[in-house]
Amino acid sequence: MTYVDGFVAAVPTANRDKYIQHARDAAVVFKEHGALKMVECWGDDVPEGQVTSFPMAVKCQPDETVVFAWLIWPSREVRDQGMAKVMEDPRLQPDVNPMPFDGKRLIYGGFEVIVEG
């Protein structure tokens, strides 16, 4: 079964175009290092919760939009090897392709796929 990395971030709404370019550049690198697919989604209907929510999880400010993204890998092993290469890839270093959002509020994790339909 495939393996998925998931991400949630708060991106300044004014940085939408910068974020899209950042994501497009990153997608090339992730795919070169083994990812099958990268999907980036700009929040459109992301309500504030009373107990938990995407906006609360990333401390989204009024001038920010929640982004939800995921990478699909063929396996955990390919992901581990590929992610190590991605982190070293010069095209994604902060001085070349800076994150247009506060990376300290980025939530991410790896997930074993248990149902795929």
C-alpha positions as CSV (number, residue, x, y, z in Angstrom):
1,M,0.0,0.0,0.0
2,T,1.0,3.6,-0.5
3,Y,2.2,5.9,2.2
4,V,1.0,9.5,2.7
5,D,2.6,12.6,4.2
6,G,0.0,15.2,5.3
7,F,0.4,18.9,5.9
8,V,-1.6,21.8,7.3
9,A,-0.4,25.3,7.4
10,A,-1.6,28.9,7.7
11,V,-0.4,31.0,4.8
12,P,-0.7,34.8,4.6
13,T,-3.6,35.3,2.1
14,A,-1.5,37.9,0.3
15,N,1.2,35.2,-0.4
16,R,-1.2,33.0,-2.3
17,D,0.7,33.3,-5.6
18,K,4.1,33.0,-3.9
19,Y,2.8,29.8,-2.2
20,I,1.6,28.3,-5.4
21,Q,5.0,28.9,-7.0
22,H,6.7,27.5,-3.9
23,A,4.5,24.4,-4.1
24,R,5.0,23.9,-7.9
25,D,8.8,24.1,-7.4
26,A,8.6,21.6,-4.5
27,A,6.4,19.2,-6.4
28,V,9.1,18.8,-9.0
29,V,11.7,17.9,-6.4
30,F,9.4,15.5,-4.4
31,K,8.5,13.7,-7.6
32,E,12.2,13.4,-8.7
33,H,12.9,11.8,-5.3
34,G,10.1,9.2,-5.4
35,A,6.8,10.8,-4.6
36,L,4.0,9.7,-6.9
37,K,1.8,12.7,-6.4
38,M,1.6,16.0,-4.5
39,V,-1.7,17.8,-3.9
40,E,-1.9,21.3,-2.5
41,C,-5.3,22.8,-1.5
42,W,-6.1,26.4,-0.6
43,G,-8.8,26.7,2.1
44,D,-12.2,27.6,0.8
45,D,-14.7,26.3,3.4
46,V,-12.6,25.8,6.6
47,P,-14.8,26.7,9.6
48,E,-13.5,27.7,13.0
49,G,-14.3,25.1,15.5
50,Q,-15.3,25.4,19.1
51,V,-13.0,22.7,20.4
52,T,-10.8,21.8,17.5
53,S,-10.4,22.8,13.8
54,F,-7.8,23.3,11.1
55,P,-7.7,27.1,11.8
56,M,-7.2,26.5,15.5
57,A,-4.5,23.8,14.9
58,V,-2.3,26.2,13.0
59,K,-3.2,29.4,14.9
60,C,-4.6,30.9,11.7
61,Q,-4.8,34.7,11.8
62,P,-7.5,36.8,10.1
63,D,-5.2,37.6,7.2
64,E,-4.2,34.0,6.6
65,T,-5.7,31.0,4.8
66,V,-5.4,27.4,5.8
67,V,-3.6,25.1,3.3
68,F,-4.1,21.4,3.3
69,A,-1.6,19.3,1.3
70,W,-0.4,15.7,1.0
71,L,2.2,13.7,-0.8
72,I,1.6,10.1,-1.9
73,W,4.6,7.7,-1.9
74,P,4.8,4.1,-3.1
75,S,5.8,3.0,0.4
76,R,7.2,4.1,3.7
77,E,10.7,3.0,2.6
78,V,10.6,5.1,-0.6
79,R,9.3,8.0,1.5
80,D,12.0,7.8,4.1
81,Q,14.7,7.7,1.4
82,G,13.1,10.3,-0.8
83,M,12.4,12.7,2.1
84,A,16.0,12.6,3.2
85,K,17.1,13.5,-0.4
86,V,14.4,16.3,-0.6
87,M,15.7,17.9,2.7
88,E,19.2,18.0,1.2
89,D,18.2,19.1,-2.3
90,P,19.6,22.6,-3.0
91,R,16.4,23.7,-4.9
92,L,14.4,23.6,-1.7
93,Q,16.9,25.3,0.7
94,P,15.5,28.4,2.4
95,D,17.8,30.8,0.6
96,V,16.6,29.5,-2.8
97,N,12.9,28.6,-2.2
98,P,11.9,30.3,1.1
99,M,8.6,29.1,2.7
100,P,6.1,32.0,2.2
101,F,4.5,31.2,5.6
102,D,5.4,30.6,9.2
103,G,6.9,27.1,9.2
104,K,6.7,26.9,13.0
105,R,3.0,26.5,12.7
106,L,3.2,23.8,10.0
107,I,1.6,20.5,11.1
108,Y,2.8,17.4,9.3
109,G,3.0,13.7,9.7
110,G,3.3,10.4,7.9
111,F,0.4,8.0,7.5
112,E,0.2,4.3,6.6
113,V,-2.7,3.9,4.2
114,I,-5.2,1.4,5.7
115,V,-8.1,1.8,3.2
116,E,-7.8,3.0,-0.4
117,G,-10.9,3.1,-2.6
